[in-house]
C-alpha cells in the first residue's frame, strides 16, 4: 500500500510565510517545519527575552503536533537554531519545562542570524499519533 503525504494546517500556530506546510505526515512520522516565536492569534513577533521566545516556539510546535494527531511526548528529534550559544542554558531550561522526563534526540545549531531578528527557531520530527 502506498503512503500519502498529509499536509498539516492549524490556526493554533503561525501561518507559513513561504512555500511550505506547518508540518507533513508521512510513513508514520510527523515533520514539523521550523517554528518562530510568533503568536498565532495576533501575528505578534516576539523579540523580547529568549525565555519568552522559546516558550512561544514550543507552544507553536505543540499545537502543530496536536493538529497532526501527535504530541510532544512522541517527539523523536528536535533541532534548535540560536544565534549565540550563550543562550543555550536559558533555552534549555524552558525546553525542559515542555518535555519533562521525555528526552528526544536533539541538536542545537548556532546560526549567525535568524529571520526577522528572532533568537530561536525549532523544528521537530515525531511519531504520528496512530503509530506505536
MODELLER restraints for C-alpha pairs under 7 A, 6 or more apart:
rsr = mdl.restraints
at = mdl.atoms
rsr.add(forms.Gaussian(group=physical.xy_distance, feature=features.Distance(at['CA:3:A'], at['CA:26:A']), mean=6.78, stdev=0.5))
rsr.add(forms.Gaussian(group=physical.xy_distance, feature=features.Distance(at['CA:3:A'], at['CA:27:A']), mean=6.32, stdev=0.5))
rsr.add(forms.Gaussian(group=physical.xy_distance, feature=features.Distance(at['CA:4:A'], at['CA:26:A']), mean=6.50, stdev=0.5))
rsr.add(forms.Gaussian(group=physical.xy_distance, feature=features.Distance(at['CA:5:A'], at['CA:24:A']), mean=6.49, stdev=0.5))
rsr.add(forms.Gaussian(group=physical.xy_distance, feature=features.Distance(at['CA:5:A'], at['CA:25:A']), mean=5.79, stdev=0.5))
rsr.add(forms.Gaussian(group=physical.xy_distance, feature=features.Distance(at['CA:5:A'], at['CA:26:A']), mean=5.07, stdev=0.5))
rsr.add(forms.Gaussian(group=physical.xy_distance, feature=features.Distance(at['CA:6:A'], at['CA:24:A']), mean=5.51, stdev=0.5))
rsr.add(forms.Gaussian(group=physical.xy_distance, feature=features.Distance(at['CA:6:A'], at['CA:25:A']), mean=5.07, stdev=0.5))
rsr.add(forms.Gaussian(group=physical.xy_distance, feature=features.Distance(at['CA:6:A'], at['CA:26:A']), mean=6.66, stdev=0.5))
rsr.add(forms.Gaussian(group=physical.xy_distance, feature=features.Distance(at['CA:7:A'], at['CA:21:A']), mean=6.31, stdev=0.5))
rsr.add(forms.Gaussian(group=physical.xy_distance, feature=features.Distance(at['CA:7:A'], at['CA:23:A']), mean=6.14, stdev=0.5))
rsr.add(forms.Gaussian(group=physical.xy_distance, feature=features.Distance(at['CA:7:A'], at['CA:24:A']), mean=4.55, stdev=0.5))
rsr.add(forms.Gaussian(group=physical.xy_distance, feature=features.Distance(at['CA:7:A'], at['CA:25:A']), mean=6.52, stdev=0.5))
rsr.add(forms.Gaussian(group=physical.xy_distance, feature=features.Distance(at['CA:8:A'], at['CA:21:A']), mean=6.53, stdev=0.5))
rsr.add(forms.Gaussian(group=physical.xy_distance, feature=features.Distance(at['CA:8:A'], at['CA:22:A']), mean=5.96, stdev=0.5))
rsr.add(forms.Gaussian(group=physical.xy_distance, feature=features.Distance(at['CA:8:A'], at['CA:23:A']), mean=5.10, stdev=0.5))
rsr.add(forms.Gaussian(group=physical.xy_distance, feature=features.Distance(at['CA:8:A'], at['CA:24:A']), mean=5.68, stdev=0.5))
rsr.add(forms.Gaussian(group=physical.xy_distance, feature=features.Distance(at['CA:8:A'], at['CA:67:A']), mean=6.90, stdev=0.5))
rsr.add(forms.Gaussian(group=physical.xy_distance, feature=features.Distance(at['CA:8:A'], at['CA:68:A']), mean=6.13, stdev=0.5))
rsr.add(forms.Gaussian(group=physical.xy_distance, feature=features.Distance(at['CA:9:A'], at['CA:21:A']), mean=6.99, stdev=0.5))
rsr.add(forms.Gaussian(group=physical.xy_distance, feature=features.Distance(at['CA:9:A'], at['CA:22:A']), mean=5.99, stdev=0.5))
rsr.add(forms.Gaussian(group=physical.xy_distance, feature=features.Distance(at['CA:10:A'], at['CA:64:A']), mean=6.55, stdev=0.5))
rsr.add(forms.Gaussian(group=physical.xy_distance, feature=features.Distance(at['CA:10:A'], at['CA:67:A']), mean=6.29, stdev=0.5))
rsr.add(forms.Gaussian(group=physical.xy_distance, feature=features.Distance(at['CA:11:A'], at['CA:40:A']), mean=6.82, stdev=0.5))
rsr.add(forms.Gaussian(group=physical.xy_distance, feature=features.Distance(at['CA:12:A'], at['CA:40:A']), mean=5.97, stdev=0.5))
rsr.add(forms.Gaussian(group=physical.xy_distance, feature=features.Distance(at['CA:12:A'], at['CA:63:A']), mean=5.83, stdev=0.5))
rsr.add(forms.Gaussian(group=physical.xy_distance, feature=features.Distance(at['CA:13:A'], at['CA:40:A']), mean=4.93, stdev=0.5))
rsr.add(forms.Gaussian(group=physical.xy_distance, feature=features.Distance(at['CA:13:A'], at['CA:60:A']), mean=4.92, stdev=0.5))
rsr.add(forms.Gaussian(group=physical.xy_distance, feature=features.Distance(at['CA:13:A'], at['CA:63:A']), mean=6.16, stdev=0.5))
rsr.add(forms.Gaussian(group=physical.xy_distance, feature=features.Distance(at['CA:13:A'], at['CA:64:A']), mean=6.50, stdev=0.5))
rsr.add(forms.Gaussian(group=physical.xy_distance, feature=features.Distance(at['CA:14:A'], at['CA:38:A']), mean=6.24, stdev=0.5))
rsr.add(forms.Gaussian(group=physical.xy_distance, feature=features.Distance(at['CA:14:A'], at['CA:39:A']), mean=6.70, stdev=0.5))
rsr.add(forms.Gaussian(group=physical.xy_distance, feature=features.Distance(at['CA:14:A'], at['CA:40:A']), mean=4.43, stdev=0.5))
rsr.add(forms.Gaussian(group=physical.xy_distance, feature=features.Distance(at['CA:16:A'], at['CA:22:A']), mean=6.31, stdev=0.5))
rsr.add(forms.Gaussian(group=physical.xy_distance, feature=features.Distance(at['CA:21:A'], at['CA:33:A']), mean=6.99, stdev=0.5))
rsr.add(forms.Gaussian(group=physical.xy_distance, feature=features.Distance(at['CA:22:A'], at['CA:32:A']), mean=6.09, stdev=0.5))
rsr.add(forms.Gaussian(group=physical.xy_distance, feature=features.Distance(at['CA:22:A'], at['CA:33:A']), mean=5.40, stdev=0.5))
rsr.add(forms.Gaussian(group=physical.xy_distance, feature=features.Distance(at['CA:22:A'], at['CA:64:A']), mean=6.93, stdev=0.5))
rsr.add(forms.Gaussian(group=physical.xy_distance, feature=features.Distance(at['CA:23:A'], at['CA:30:A']), mean=6.66, stdev=0.5))
rsr.add(forms.Gaussian(group=physical.xy_distance, feature=features.Distance(at['CA:23:A'], at['CA:31:A']), mean=5.29, stdev=0.5))
rsr.add(forms.Gaussian(group=physical.xy_distance, feature=features.Distance(at['CA:23:A'], at['CA:32:A']), mean=4.24, stdev=0.5))
rsr.add(forms.Gaussian(group=physical.xy_distance, feature=features.Distance(at['CA:23:A'], at['CA:33:A']), mean=5.52, stdev=0.5))
rsr.add(forms.Gaussian(group=physical.xy_distance, feature=features.Distance(at['CA:24:A'], at['CA:30:A']), mean=5.78, stdev=0.5))
rsr.add(forms.Gaussian(group=physical.xy_distance, feature=features.Distance(at['CA:24:A'], at['CA:31:A']), mean=5.38, stdev=0.5))
rsr.add(forms.Gaussian(group=physical.xy_distance, feature=features.Distance(at['CA:24:A'], at['CA:32:A']), mean=6.80, stdev=0.5))
rsr.add(forms.Gaussian(group=physical.xy_distance, feature=features.Distance(at['CA:25:A'], at['CA:31:A']), mean=6.33, stdev=0.5))
rsr.add(forms.Gaussian(group=physical.xy_distance, feature=features.Distance(at['CA:28:A'], at['CA:127:A']), mean=6.01, stdev=0.5))
rsr.add(forms.Gaussian(group=physical.xy_distance, feature=features.Distance(at['CA:28:A'], at['CA:128:A']), mean=5.08, stdev=0.5))
rsr.add(forms.Gaussian(group=physical.xy_distance, feature=features.Distance(at['CA:28:A'], at['CA:131:A']), mean=6.14, stdev=0.5))
rsr.add(forms.Gaussian(group=physical.xy_distance, feature=features.Distance(at['CA:29:A'], at['CA:125:A']), mean=6.80, stdev=0.5))
rsr.add(forms.Gaussian(group=physical.xy_distance, feature=features.Distance(at['CA:29:A'], at['CA:126:A']), mean=5.64, stdev=0.5))
rsr.add(forms.Gaussian(group=physical.xy_distance, feature=features.Distance(at['CA:29:A'], at['CA:127:A']), mean=4.64, stdev=0.5))
rsr.add(forms.Gaussian(group=physical.xy_distance, feature=features.Distance(at['CA:29:A'], at['CA:128:A']), mean=4.93, stdev=0.5))
rsr.add(forms.Gaussian(group=physical.xy_distance, feature=features.Distance(at['CA:30:A'], at['CA:125:A']), mean=5.54, stdev=0.5))
rsr.add(forms.Gaussian(group=physical.xy_distance, feature=features.Distance(at['CA:30:A'], at['CA:126:A']), mean=5.01, stdev=0.5))
rsr.add(forms.Gaussian(group=physical.xy_distance, feature=features.Distance(at['CA:30:A'], at['CA:127:A']), mean=6.03, stdev=0.5))
rsr.add(forms.Gaussian(group=physical.xy_distance, feature=features.Distance(at['CA:30:A'], at['CA:128:A']), mean=5.58, stdev=0.5))
rsr.add(forms.Gaussian(group=physical.xy_distance, feature=features.Distance(at['CA:31:A'], at['CA:124:A']), mean=6.12, stdev=0.5))
rsr.add(forms.Gaussian(group=physical.xy_distance, feature=features.Distance(at['CA:31:A'], at['CA:125:A']), mean=4.67, stdev=0.5))
rsr.add(forms.Gaussian(group=physical.xy_distance, feature=features.Distance(at['CA:31:A'], at['CA:126:A']), mean=6.69, stdev=0.5))
rsr.add(forms.Gaussian(group=physical.xy_distance, feature=features.Distance(at['CA:32:A'], at['CA:123:A']), mean=5.57, stdev=0.5))
rsr.add(forms.Gaussian(group=physical.xy_distance, feature=features.Distance(at['CA:32:A'], at['CA:124:A']), mean=5.08, stdev=0.5))
rsr.add(forms.Gaussian(group=physical.xy_distance, feature=features.Distance(at['CA:32:A'], at['CA:125:A']), mean=6.12, stdev=0.5))
rsr.add(forms.Gaussian(group=physical.xy_distance, feature=features.Distance(at['CA:33:A'], at['CA:123:A']), mean=5.33, stdev=0.5))
rsr.add(forms.Gaussian(group=physical.xy_distance, feature=features.Distance(at['CA:34:A'], at['CA:121:A']), mean=5.77, stdev=0.5))
rsr.add(forms.Gaussian(group=physical.xy_distance, feature=features.Distance(at['CA:34:A'], at['CA:122:A']), mean=5.02, stdev=0.5))
rsr.add(forms.Gaussian(group=physical.xy_distance, feature=features.Distance(at['CA:34:A'], at['CA:123:A']), mean=4.20, stdev=0.5))
rsr.add(forms.Gaussian(group=physical.xy_distance, feature=features.Distance(at['CA:35:A'], at['CA:57:A']), mean=5.84, stdev=0.5))
rsr.add(forms.Gaussian(group=physical.xy_distance, feature=features.Distance(at['CA:35:A'], at['CA:60:A']), mean=6.74, stdev=0.5))
rsr.add(forms.Gaussian(group=physical.xy_distance, feature=features.Distance(at['CA:35:A'], at['CA:61:A']), mean=6.68, stdev=0.5))
rsr.add(forms.Gaussian(group=physical.xy_distance, feature=features.Distance(at['CA:35:A'], at['CA:121:A']), mean=5.35, stdev=0.5))
rsr.add(forms.Gaussian(group=physical.xy_distance, feature=features.Distance(at['CA:35:A'], at['CA:122:A']), mean=5.22, stdev=0.5))
rsr.add(forms.Gaussian(group=physical.xy_distance, feature=features.Distance(at['CA:35:A'], at['CA:123:A']), mean=6.23, stdev=0.5))
rsr.add(forms.Gaussian(group=physical.xy_distance, feature=features.Distance(at['CA:36:A'], at['CA:57:A']), mean=5.52, stdev=0.5))
rsr.add(forms.Gaussian(group=physical.xy_distance, feature=features.Distance(at['CA:36:A'], at['CA:120:A']), mean=6.57, stdev=0.5))
rsr.add(forms.Gaussian(group=physical.xy_distance, feature=features.Distance(at['CA:36:A'], at['CA:121:A']), mean=5.01, stdev=0.5))
rsr.add(forms.Gaussian(group=physical.xy_distance, feature=features.Distance(at['CA:37:A'], at['CA:45:A']), mean=6.16, stdev=0.5))
rsr.add(forms.Gaussian(group=physical.xy_distance, feature=features.Distance(at['CA:37:A'], at['CA:46:A']), mean=5.49, stdev=0.5))
rsr.add(forms.Gaussian(group=physical.xy_distance, feature=features.Distance(at['CA:37:A'], at['CA:53:A']), mean=5.02, stdev=0.5))
rsr.add(forms.Gaussian(group=physical.xy_distance, feature=features.Distance(at['CA:37:A'], at['CA:54:A']), mean=6.93, stdev=0.5))
rsr.add(forms.Gaussian(group=physical.xy_distance, feature=features.Distance(at['CA:37:A'], at['CA:56:A']), mean=5.16, stdev=0.5))
rsr.add(forms.Gaussian(group=physical.xy_distance, feature=features.Distance(at['CA:37:A'], at['CA:57:A']), mean=4.81, stdev=0.5))
rsr.add(forms.Gaussian(group=physical.xy_distance, feature=features.Distance(at['CA:38:A'], at['CA:44:A']), mean=5.56, stdev=0.5))
rsr.add(forms.Gaussian(group=physical.xy_distance, feature=features.Distance(at['CA:38:A'], at['CA:45:A']), mean=4.56, stdev=0.5))
rsr.add(forms.Gaussian(group=physical.xy_distance, feature=features.Distance(at['CA:38:A'], at['CA:46:A']), mean=5.96, stdev=0.5))
rsr.add(forms.Gaussian(group=physical.xy_distance, feature=features.Distance(at['CA:38:A'], at['CA:56:A']), mean=6.87, stdev=0.5))
rsr.add(forms.Gaussian(group=physical.xy_distance, feature=features.Distance(at['CA:39:A'], at['CA:45:A']), mean=6.61, stdev=0.5))
rsr.add(forms.Gaussian(group=physical.xy_distance, feature=features.Distance(at['CA:39:A'], at['CA:56:A']), mean=6.91, stdev=0.5))
rsr.add(forms.Gaussian(group=physical.xy_distance, feature=features.Distance(at['CA:46:A'], at['CA:53:A']), mean=5.97, stdev=0.5))
rsr.add(forms.Gaussian(group=physical.xy_distance, feature=features.Distance(at['CA:47:A'], at['CA:53:A']), mean=6.77, stdev=0.5))
rsr.add(forms.Gaussian(group=physical.xy_distance, feature=features.Distance(at['CA:47:A'], at['CA:118:A']), mean=5.82, stdev=0.5))
rsr.add(forms.Gaussian(group=physical.xy_distance, feature=features.Distance(at['CA:50:A'], at['CA:91:A']), mean=6.74, stdev=0.5))
rsr.add(forms.Gaussian(group=physical.xy_distance, feature=features.Distance(at['CA:50:A'], at['CA:119:A']), mean=6.59, stdev=0.5))
rsr.add(forms.Gaussian(group=physical.xy_distance, feature=features.Distance(at['CA:51:A'], at['CA:90:A']), mean=6.45, stdev=0.5))
rsr.add(forms.Gaussian(group=physical.xy_distance, feature=features.Distance(at['CA:51:A'], at['CA:91:A']), mean=6.28, stdev=0.5))
rsr.add(forms.Gaussian(group=physical.xy_distance, feature=features.Distance(at['CA:51:A'], at['CA:94:A']), mean=6.34, stdev=0.5))
rsr.add(forms.Gaussian(group=physical.xy_distance, feature=features.Distance(at['CA:53:A'], at['CA:120:A']), mean=6.92, stdev=0.5))
rsr.add(forms.Gaussian(group=physical.xy_distance, feature=features.Distance(at['CA:54:A'], at['CA:91:A']), mean=6.25, stdev=0.5))
rsr.add(forms.Gaussian(group=physical.xy_distance, feature=features.Distance(at['CA:54:A'], at['CA:94:A']), mean=6.60, stdev=0.5))
rsr.add(forms.Gaussian(group=physical.xy_distance, feature=features.Distance(at['CA:54:A'], at['CA:120:A']), mean=6.71, stdev=0.5))
rsr.add(forms.Gaussian(group=physical.xy_distance, feature=features.Distance(at['CA:55:A'], at['CA:94:A']), mean=6.41, stdev=0.5))
rsr.add(forms.Gaussian(group=physical.xy_distance, feature=features.Distance(at['CA:57:A'], at['CA:122:A']), mean=6.79, stdev=0.5))
rsr.add(forms.Gaussian(group=physical.xy_distance, feature=features.Distance(at['CA:62:A'], at['CA:71:A']), mean=6.33, stdev=0.5))
rsr.add(forms.Gaussian(group=physical.xy_distance, feature=features.Distance(at['CA:62:A'], at['CA:72:A']), mean=6.00, stdev=0.5))
rsr.add(forms.Gaussian(group=physical.xy_distance, feature=features.Distance(at['CA:65:A'], at['CA:71:A']), mean=5.07, stdev=0.5))
rsr.add(forms.Gaussian(group=physical.xy_distance, feature=features.Distance(at['CA:69:A'], at['CA:128:A']), mean=6.50, stdev=0.5))
rsr.add(forms.Gaussian(group=physical.xy_distance, feature=features.Distance(at['CA:69:A'], at['CA:129:A']), mean=4.79, stdev=0.5))
rsr.add(forms.Gaussian(group=physical.xy_distance, feature=features.Distance(at['CA:70:A'], at['CA:127:A']), mean=6.82, stdev=0.5))
rsr.add(forms.Gaussian(group=physical.xy_distance, feature=features.Distance(at['CA:70:A'], at['CA:128:A']), mean=5.19, stdev=0.5))
rsr.add(forms.Gaussian(group=physical.xy_distance, feature=features.Distance(at['CA:70:A'], at['CA:129:A']), mean=4.16, stdev=0.5))
rsr.add(forms.Gaussian(group=physical.xy_distance, feature=features.Distance(at['CA:72:A'], at['CA:99:A']), mean=6.71, stdev=0.5))
rsr.add(forms.Gaussian(group=physical.xy_distance, feature=features.Distance(at['CA:73:A'], at['CA:99:A']), mean=6.96, stdev=0.5))
rsr.add(forms.Gaussian(group=physical.xy_distance, feature=features.Distance(at['CA:73:A'], at['CA:102:A']), mean=6.26, stdev=0.5))
rsr.add(forms.Gaussian(group=physical.xy_distance, feature=features.Distance(at['CA:74:A'], at['CA:126:A']), mean=5.38, stdev=0.5))
rsr.add(forms.Gaussian(group=physical.xy_distance, feature=features.Distance(at['CA:74:A'], at['CA:127:A']), mean=5.37, stdev=0.5))
rsr.add(forms.Gaussian(group=physical.xy_distance, feature=features.Distance(at['CA:75:A'], at['CA:104:A']), mean=6.04, stdev=0.5))
rsr.add(forms.Gaussian(group=physical.xy_distance, feature=features.Distance(at['CA:75:A'], at['CA:124:A']), mean=6.88, stdev=0.5))
rsr.add(forms.Gaussian(group=physical.xy_distance, feature=features.Distance(at['CA:75:A'], at['CA:125:A']), mean=5.89, stdev=0.5))
rsr.add(forms.Gaussian(group=physical.xy_distance, feature=features.Distance(at['CA:75:A'], at['CA:126:A']), mean=3.90, stdev=0.5))
rsr.add(forms.Gaussian(group=physical.xy_distance, feature=features.Distance(at['CA:75:A'], at['CA:127:A']), mean=6.29, stdev=0.5))
rsr.add(forms.Gaussian(group=physical.xy_distance, feature=features.Distance(at['CA:76:A'], at['CA:104:A']), mean=4.94, stdev=0.5))
rsr.add(forms.Gaussian(group=physical.xy_distance, feature=features.Distance(at['CA:76:A'], at['CA:105:A']), mean=6.06, stdev=0.5))
rsr.add(forms.Gaussian(group=physical.xy_distance, feature=features.Distance(at['CA:76:A'], at['CA:125:A']), mean=5.69, stdev=0.5))
rsr.add(forms.Gaussian(group=physical.xy_distance, feature=features.Distance(at['CA:76:A'], at['CA:126:A']), mean=4.98, stdev=0.5))
rsr.add(forms.Gaussian(group=physical.xy_distance, feature=features.Distance(at['CA:76:A'], at['CA:127:A']), mean=6.80, stdev=0.5))
rsr.add(forms.Gaussian(group=physical.xy_distance, feature=features.Distance(at['CA:77:A'], at['CA:104:A']), mean=5.37, stdev=0.5))
rsr.add(forms.Gaussian(group=physical.xy_distance, feature=features.Distance(at['CA:77:A'], at['CA:105:A']), mean=4.60, stdev=0.5))
rsr.add(forms.Gaussian(group=physical.xy_distance, feature=features.Distance(at['CA:77:A'], at['CA:106:A']), mean=5.45, stdev=0.5))
rsr.add(forms.Gaussian(group=physical.xy_distance, feature=features.Distance(at['CA:77:A'], at['CA:124:A']), mean=5.66, stdev=0.5))
rsr.add(forms.Gaussian(group=physical.xy_distance, feature=features.Distance(at['CA:77:A'], at['CA:125:A']), mean=5.19, stdev=0.5))
rsr.add(forms.Gaussian(group=physical.xy_distance, feature=features.Distance(at['CA:77:A'], at['CA:126:A']), mean=6.87, stdev=0.5))
rsr.add(forms.Gaussian(group=physical.xy_distance, feature=features.Distance(at['CA:78:A'], at['CA:104:A']), mean=6.91, stdev=0.5))
rsr.add(forms.Gaussian(group=physical.xy_distance, feature=features.Distance(at['CA:78:A'], at['CA:105:A']), mean=6.35, stdev=0.5))
rsr.add(forms.Gaussian(group=physical.xy_distance, feature=features.Distance(at['CA:78:A'], at['CA:106:A']), mean=4.67, stdev=0.5))
rsr.add(forms.Gaussian(group=physical.xy_distance, feature=features.Distance(at['CA:78:A'], at['CA:107:A']), mean=6.45, stdev=0.5))
rsr.add(forms.Gaussian(group=physical.xy_distance, feature=features.Distance(at['CA:78:A'], at['CA:123:A']), mean=5.83, stdev=0.5))
rsr.add(forms.Gaussian(group=physical.xy_distance, feature=features.Distance(at['CA:78:A'], at['CA:124:A']), mean=4.42, stdev=0.5))
rsr.add(forms.Gaussian(group=physical.xy_distance, feature=features.Distance(at['CA:78:A'], at['CA:125:A']), mean=6.52, stdev=0.5))
rsr.add(forms.Gaussian(group=physical.xy_distance, feature=features.Distance(at['CA:79:A'], at['CA:106:A']), mean=5.69, stdev=0.5))
rsr.add(forms.Gaussian(group=physical.xy_distance, feature=features.Distance(at['CA:79:A'], at['CA:107:A']), mean=4.85, stdev=0.5))
rsr.add(forms.Gaussian(group=physical.xy_distance, feature=features.Distance(at['CA:79:A'], at['CA:108:A']), mean=5.90, stdev=0.5))
rsr.add(forms.Gaussian(group=physical.xy_distance, feature=features.Distance(at['CA:79:A'], at['CA:122:A']), mean=5.75, stdev=0.5))
rsr.add(forms.Gaussian(group=physical.xy_distance, feature=features.Distance(at['CA:79:A'], at['CA:123:A']), mean=5.34, stdev=0.5))
rsr.add(forms.Gaussian(group=physical.xy_distance, feature=features.Distance(at['CA:79:A'], at['CA:124:A']), mean=6.32, stdev=0.5))
rsr.add(forms.Gaussian(group=physical.xy_distance, feature=features.Distance(at['CA:80:A'], at['CA:107:A']), mean=6.25, stdev=0.5))
rsr.add(forms.Gaussian(group=physical.xy_distance, feature=features.Distance(at['CA:80:A'], at['CA:108:A']), mean=4.72, stdev=0.5))
rsr.add(forms.Gaussian(group=physical.xy_distance, feature=features.Distance(at['CA:80:A'], at['CA:109:A']), mean=6.03, stdev=0.5))
rsr.add(forms.Gaussian(group=physical.xy_distance, feature=features.Distance(at['CA:80:A'], at['CA:120:A']), mean=6.97, stdev=0.5))
rsr.add(forms.Gaussian(group=physical.xy_distance, feature=features.Distance(at['CA:80:A'], at['CA:121:A']), mean=5.89, stdev=0.5))
rsr.add(forms.Gaussian(group=physical.xy_distance, feature=features.Distance(at['CA:80:A'], at['CA:122:A']), mean=4.62, stdev=0.5))
rsr.add(forms.Gaussian(group=physical.xy_distance, feature=features.Distance(at['CA:80:A'], at['CA:123:A']), mean=6.70, stdev=0.5))
rsr.add(forms.Gaussian(group=physical.xy_distance, feature=features.Distance(at['CA:81:A'], at['CA:108:A']), mean=5.93, stdev=0.5))
rsr.add(forms.Gaussian(group=physical.xy_distance, feature=features.Distance(at['CA:81:A'], at['CA:109:A']), mean=4.81, stdev=0.5))
rsr.add(forms.Gaussian(group=physical.xy_distance, feature=features.Distance(at['CA:81:A'], at['CA:110:A']), mean=5.85, stdev=0.5))
rsr.add(forms.Gaussian(group=physical.xy_distance, feature=features.Distance(at['CA:81:A'], at['CA:111:A']), mean=6.08, stdev=0.5))
rsr.add(forms.Gaussian(group=physical.xy_distance, feature=features.Distance(at['CA:81:A'], at['CA:120:A']), mean=5.54, stdev=0.5))
rsr.add(forms.Gaussian(group=physical.xy_distance, feature=features.Distance(at['CA:81:A'], at['CA:121:A']), mean=5.12, stdev=0.5))
rsr.add(forms.Gaussian(group=physical.xy_distance, feature=features.Distance(at['CA:81:A'], at['CA:122:A']), mean=6.33, stdev=0.5))
rsr.add(forms.Gaussian(group=physical.xy_distance, feature=features.Distance(at['CA:82:A'], at['CA:109:A']), mean=6.39, stdev=0.5))
rsr.add(forms.Gaussian(group=physical.xy_distance, feature=features.Distance(at['CA:82:A'], at['CA:110:A']), mean=5.13, stdev=0.5))
rsr.add(forms.Gaussian(group=physical.xy_distance, feature=features.Distance(at['CA:82:A'], at['CA:111:A']), mean=5.65, stdev=0.5))
rsr.add(forms.Gaussian(group=physical.xy_distance, feature=features.Distance(at['CA:82:A'], at['CA:119:A']), mean=5.56, stdev=0.5))
rsr.add(forms.Gaussian(group=physical.xy_distance, feature=features.Distance(at['CA:82:A'], at['CA:120:A']), mean=4.82, stdev=0.5))
rsr.add(forms.Gaussian(group=physical.xy_distance, feature=features.Distance(at['CA:82:A'], at['CA:121:A']), mean=6.87, stdev=0.5))
rsr.add(forms.Gaussian(group=physical.xy_distance, feature=features.Distance(at['CA:83:A'], at['CA:110:A']), mean=5.28, stdev=0.5))
rsr.add(forms.Gaussian(group=physical.xy_distance, feature=features.Distance(at['CA:83:A'], at['CA:111:A']), mean=4.56, stdev=0.5))
rsr.add(forms.Gaussian(group=physical.xy_distance, feature=features.Distance(at['CA:83:A'], at['CA:112:A']), mean=4.91, stdev=0.5))
rsr.add(forms.Gaussian(group=physical.xy_distance, feature=features.Distance(at['CA:83:A'], at['CA:113:A']), mean=5.62, stdev=0.5))
rsr.add(forms.Gaussian(group=physical.xy_distance, feature=features.Distance(at['CA:83:A'], at['CA:114:A']), mean=6.85, stdev=0.5))
rsr.add(forms.Gaussian(group=physical.xy_distance, feature=features.Distance(at['CA:83:A'], at['CA:119:A']), mean=6.05, stdev=0.5))
rsr.add(forms.Gaussian(group=physical.xy_distance, feature=features.Distance(at['CA:84:A'], at['CA:110:A']), mean=5.93, stdev=0.5))
rsr.add(forms.Gaussian(group=physical.xy_distance, feature=features.Distance(at['CA:85:A'], at['CA:110:A']), mean=6.23, stdev=0.5))
